[in-house]
Amino acid sequence: MADNGCLLAAFAFAQNQVKLRVRFSLNNLKLDDDVLNIPLFQAEGTQDSRAGRH
């Protein structure tokens, strides 16, 4: 069963309210339209945007 965060993200995406999507992959750091690609070797420096929320 999906958690509320996944459902909210799916709803926001369907409503075109997503300003920036983040993808982790082996590709270099780049921004294409609304997709930010973060290389896996740099992923350690990121933090969960949901941290601290209840």
N, C-alpha and C positions, 0 to 999 in steps of 0.2 A: 504494500500500500504506500502511495506517495505521501511525503510529509507536506505540511502547509506551505513551506518555502517553495517546493517544486510546483505546487498548484498555483501559487501566486505568480511565479515566474512565467508559467505557461499562459496564464490569463493576461499578464502584462504584455507578453510577446504578441498574443493574439490581438490585443488592443493597440499595438504599435506604440507602446509607452516605453519601450526599451531604448535607452540612449546609447548604451555601449555594451556589446557582448564581448566576453573574454574567452579565449581559447588557448589551451596549453598544448604545445606540440614540439616537434623537433625543428620546425622552421625558425628563421630568425625573427627578432622583434620587429613588428611592423603593425601599422594601423591601416586597414582597408575599409573605407566607409565607416561602418559602425562596429567592426570586428577588430579587437586588439588581440594580436597573436603574441603570446609570451613563450619564449623557449623554455623547455623543461629545466635546463641548467640554471635558469633565473627564477624558477618558480618558488624556490626556498625563500626568497626575499619578499614574497607576497603574503598577505594575510586574508583570512576569511572575512568578508564584509558583513557576515551575519554574526560574527563573534560578539558576545555581550548582549545580544538581543534575547528577549524572553518571549 
